[in-house]
Amino acid sequence: MESTGIQRGQVRVTDVQNAKRMIAVTAALIAGSSIAAEQGPAMVTVPAGVYQMGRAINYGYGDMDGPTHTVTLPSFALAANEVTLGEFRAFIRASGHVPERKCNVYKADAKWFIDPQRSWDDPGFQQADDHPVVCVSWRDAQAYIKWLNAKTGKQYRLPSEAEWEYVATIADLGDSRNGGAVTHAIANIGKVECCGGETGDKDVWMHTAPVGSFPADRFGLHDIRGNVWEWQSDCYEAEYLEAPLDGRSRLKCSSDGYHVVRGASYGDGGDYLSERLRLRGTEDHGYFTVGFRLAHSIDAAPASSATSAAIASPVAQMLEAMRQRNVEGIDKFLSRSIDPEILYYWGETVTGRPAISQWHKEWFAESDWSLEPQKILHVYNDDRLALVNYTIEYIKSADRKFKIFIGSTLVREDDGWKVARIQQTLLEGPK
């Protein structure tokens, strides 16, 4: 080993300077975390939309996470990052809250168990203040939110699982709907075969990574997949029967004391990264792979009749072009769209103007069909985002009629409202 030139009992001036510098940096990090905690996190506005939530899957315990159902969500805000250790520490110091030491851990030779030595400030592995806090219970998250709301005057909350799945589905970082995957290049994830941390590509962390270390998704959100599981506001039910259809949280379930966690962690891979998969956690327990992220609602006044007409106009023009099999009309509509995407009710997704235009040309070339658009059912909007819902009747023959629900998300730019996304859901008709 090379000599450092430092003998016992001697301290160089540079060492003192470096020590002071490190103390200053640490103090700045703590102060920054305190300020960030008390001012609230950076939030990202998620556009209103309609999507199909859930899918009945048998993981070996019978069908779960279904049935598939259509959810209509207003616009809402979601924190760009998970709550950090530094932010949670600032809350503990300011509020005096004392979390229960019920941190669950998992070892290869044992099931989940509470390790009384683990806690939010000592989860069993090293964390800096910019890592997501773990070993916090659902109740701890609620206490943090209550404190932050009192500090900021805002109304933060945990997201509903409908909101989380919407984000994971629509802004899917791995684009799994089109055959992509969540990999170590874009997320802090673990082994495909349960369970444990694993490094690879840009993922150099066996445990948690600093929030925001990986690319944001299409909405600007970081770590929706991997890093840590995230508590949701919903109580846990194995199925979606009687679940809200408007994006709100489920508040009553058949078993009390359990809440949903979503998104997988640094120790998970494979199916755990699915946007559909959901697990349950005991509300007064923490887990060394579970943290949380904040959300809040966005109030939007009902649209005026004039605004409604302006929003509905591009959608009405597209419907009329489809009814008349007018390729030029479709192209004109697409020229006033923003990177459009259409999800058809049978599962196919078509993205981009050229692909959508070509799809319609091929469809218009088919014979023996007609289209009967119905009136617009609802128009919702805030300052820059809008949702138009309507139904159409697609007629192939006297005994083959399809009633289709369509949700269109529009974005307002300087020259008007433009369609960004359309999703179809089959309401009635032959399978």
N, C-alpha and C positions, 0 to 999 in steps of 0.2 A: 504493500500500500504506500502511495506517495505521501510524503510529509506535507502537512498543510502550513507549516511554519508557525503554528500556534502551540505554545507550551502551556501546561497547566498553570493557572494563576495569571495568565496574560490575556488581555483583551485589546484588540486593535481599534483605532478610531473608526475605521470603515465598518467594523462589526456593530459598533454602537449606532452609527448612522443607519445601517441597514435595519437594525432592530427597531429604531424609531420610525423608519419608513414603513416597516411591516405593521407596527402598531397603528400608524396613521391610516394605512390602507384598510386594516380590519375595522377601525372605528368608522371609516367612511362607508364601508359595506353595511355595517350595522345601522348607521344613521340613514343610509339610503333605503334600507329595507323598512325602517320605521316610517319614513316619509311616504314610501310607496304604499305601505299597509294602510296608513291613515288617509291617504288621498284616494285610494281605490285603484284597481288594476286597469291596464290598457284594455279597452273593450273593442270588439269587432261586431259590426251590425250584420246579422244574418238575414237574408231576404225572406219574405213570406213565400210559402210554397205548399204544394200538395205532393204527397208521396205514399207509397205502399210500405207500411211498416210490418215487420215481423215475418216469420216463416216457420211453420211447424217442422222441427228437426228432432230426430231421435239420437241422442248422444249416448244411448245405452241405458237410459232411465225412463223411456217412453217419450212421446212427443212433447216438446216444450217450445217456447218462444213463438207460438202462433196463436190464433190464426192470422194470416195476412189480412190487413185492414187498411183502409184509406184514411190518412190523417191530414187535416188542413191546418197549417200553422200560420199565425201572423208573424210579422217580423219581430225579432228579439235580438238581444245582445249577449255575447258570450266572451269571457275573458280570453285574451290571446294566449295566455299561459296558465299553467296550474299554479296554485298558491305555493309560494316558496317557503323554505325553512326560515329564512330571515324575516319574512312577513309574519309568519306564525309566531316566531319568537317575540317580535315587537308587540303582538297581541297579548301574549302571555305576560310580558313585563308590564304592559299598560293596564290590563284588566284584572290580573291576579287569578285568572282561571287556572284550575288545577285539573288536568286530564287524568283519567284513571289509567293506571299502568296495566292495560289489558291488550298488549300488542301480540297479535298472533303471528307465528312464524311457521315455516314448513321446512322439514328436512327430508332427504331422500329415504331415510329409514323410519320415518314416522309421519303421522298425519299432522294436520294443523294443530298447534297447541299454543297456549299463552306462555310467553317467556317474560317473567316479571322483571328481568334485567333490561328488557328493551323498552324504549319509549320514543316519543317524537324527537327528542334531542339526542338520542342514542339508539338508533334502530339496529345496530349491529354491524354497520359499515360506515365509512367516512362520508360526510356530506358537507359541502360548502353552503353558504347562505342562499346561493342562487339555484340550489337543487329543490325539487318539489318536496314538501313536507310529507312524511309517511307516519305510520303508527298513530294516526288520528282517527277517532271514531266519527260516525255520522253526527252524534251529539256535539262533539268538539267542533265540527264544521259549522253547525248551527250556532254555537256560542260565538265563533269567530264572526259569522255573518251579522249577528245581533250587535256585536261591538262595532263592527265596521259601519253598519248602517247608522248607528248613533253618532259616530265620528263624522261621517260624510253627509248625512241627511238624505242618502240615497236608499234604494230598496233592492239591494243585492239578494240573491237567493241561489240555491243549487239549481242546475238545469233539470228539466224533466227528461226522462229517458227518451221520449218522443223527439224532443229537441236534439238530444245527443245523436240518436240514430239518423235523424234527418241530415245533420252535418256530416256524419261519417259516410252516409250514402251519397249525398249530392256532391260533397267536396272531397271525396275519397282520395286520399293521398296516393294510395297504391292503385287506384282505378280498378278495383277488383271486379266491377261489373263488366269491364271489357277485357278480362283475363290477366290483369296486372296483379301485383302482389306487394305487400308491405315487407320491405327488406331492410337489412342493416344499413343500406345506403341512405335510407330516408327516415329511419326510426330507431329508437333504443329498445330493442326487443331481445327475446331469449331463445332458448332451444325449441325446435319444432316439437320434439318429443318431450312432454312435460317432465320436469320443469327445471328452471335455473337460468342464470345469466349466461350470455354468450357474446363474444365480440366478433367483429368482422366489418370490413369496408370502413365507413365513417363512424361506425358504432364502436367506440373504444372503452365503453363502460360496462363493467360486470353488474353494477347496480344502477342507481339513478344517475342521470346526466343533468347538467345545468339546463334549465328550461330554455327553450328556443335554440337548442344546439342543432336541430335538424330543420329542413325546409318547411315553410308554412304550407298549408293546403290552399285550395283555391279561394277560400274565404279570408285567409290570413291568420289562421289558427295553428298553433304549434302543439305537437305531442298529443293529438287526439288519439293516435294509436301509439301504444307503448309508453315507456318511461314509468308511469304509474296508472293503475286502475283509478277511476274517479267515482266518488260517491254521487248518486243521483238523488233527487228529492223524493222520488216515488218509493212507496212501500213495495215489497216484492210479492209478485204473484207469478206462478209458473206459466200461466196463459194470459192472453190479452182479452179474454171474454169480459165484456162490460168495461173495458178500458176507455178513457176519454178519447174522442176523435178530433179534438181541437188543439192538441199539443200540451194540454195541462197535465199536471202530475196526478198520479193515482194516489189517493190519500187513504183509502180503505181497502184492506186486503183480508184474506181468510185467516192469516196468521200475523199477529202483532210482533213488532220488535225487529223486523228485517227490512233492509233497504237495498236497492239495486246498485251494483257497481258495473262500470262499463270501461272498455277500451284496452284492456290487457296492460302488461307491465314489462319492465326490463327482464323479467324471468319467464316470459311467455312467447309462444310462436304458434304457427299453424292455425287451427280453427279458433284459437283464443283471440285472434286478430280480426275475426269476422265482425262486420258492422251489426250483425244480428245477435251475436252471443252476449248473454247477460248472466251475471252471477248475483248471489245474495250475500250480504254481510250483516252480522248482528250489530244493531245500531249503537250499542255502547262499547263495542270492541274496535280496536285499531288493527291494522294489518301492515306488515312491513313492505307490502307492494301496493298499498292503497293511499291515495291522496284525494284532492278535490279541486274543482275549478268553479268560478263564480259565473252567474248569469244575471240578467235583469230584463224585465219586460220593457217594451217600447210602446208608449201610448200613441195611438193614431186615431184622429177624428174620422168619422165616416165621410166618405168622399161626397162632394156636392154633385148634383146632377150633371153640371157642365164638366167637372173633372172626370166623372164616371164615363161620360160620352167620349172624352178625349182618350182615356185609357183603353176603352173598349174598341175604339176605331180600328187600330191595326189588326186586332184579333178578328173583328167582323170582316175586314177586307180579306184576310186569309181564308176564312170560312167560305166566303162567296167565291173566291178563286178555286177552292177545292170543289165546291158544288158544281161549278161550271167546267171543271177540268181545264182550267186556264193556267198553263205553264208560265206565261209571261207575268200573270198576276202573282204567282208563287214567287218568282224571281224578284219581283218588285218588293214583295213583303220581306223576303230574305235580305235584300239590300238595306233594309231598315231594321235589321236585327243585330243583336250583339252576340257574336260567337254562339249561335243558337244550338240547342240540343233538344231532341224529341225522344221521349221514352214511350214506346208503343205498348199497348196493353198486353201483348203476348210475350214481352220481355226484351225485344230488340231495342237497341239504342243507336240513334243516328246523330252524328255530331258534325257541325260545320255546314256552311252554305252550299258548297258543291255537292256534298253527299246527300243532303236533304232534298236539294233540287232534283238530283238524279233519281232518288227514291220516288218522288212524286211523278216524275215523267213516266217511270215504269208502271206505277199504279194507275195513272190516267190512261195508259194504253190498254188496260184490261177492260173488258166489256161487262155488261149485265150488272151494274151496281149503281146505286144512287145515294145521295147524302142529304139528310134533312136536319140542318142545324136548329137547335132549340134556343130560346132566349137566354141571355146571360143570367146566371143565378145570383151572383154576388160580385161586387167589386170592393176590394179593400186596398187602401194605400196609405203610405206615409209620404214624406217629402220626396223620396227618390225611388221607392220600390212599390210595386203594386201586384195584386193577385186577382186574376179573372177566372172564375169558374163557370162552366157551362156544360151542356150535354149535347150530343148529336145522335141521330139514328142513322146507322149505316145499313143499307138494305141490299142484300145480295139476291134475295128471292123472297117469295111470299112467306116461306117458312124459315128463312135465314135472315133474321133481323137482329142487329146488335145495338144496344143502348150503351153509349160510352161516355163516361164522365171525363172531362178534360180540365186540367188546371194549368194556367199560363202565368209565368212570372215575368213581369216587365220592369225595365229600368228606365228612369227618366233622364234624358240628356238635354242639352240646350235646345235641340231641334225637335223635341217631343219624346213621347213614350215609345220604347222599343222592346220587342219580345226577346227574352234571353233563354227561356226554357219552357217546354211543354211536356206534361206527363199525362198519359191516358190510363184510365182504369175501367175495365169492363164491368158494367152494372147488371146487364141482362143480355142473354143470347147464348147460342150454342157454344160449347167449349171447343 
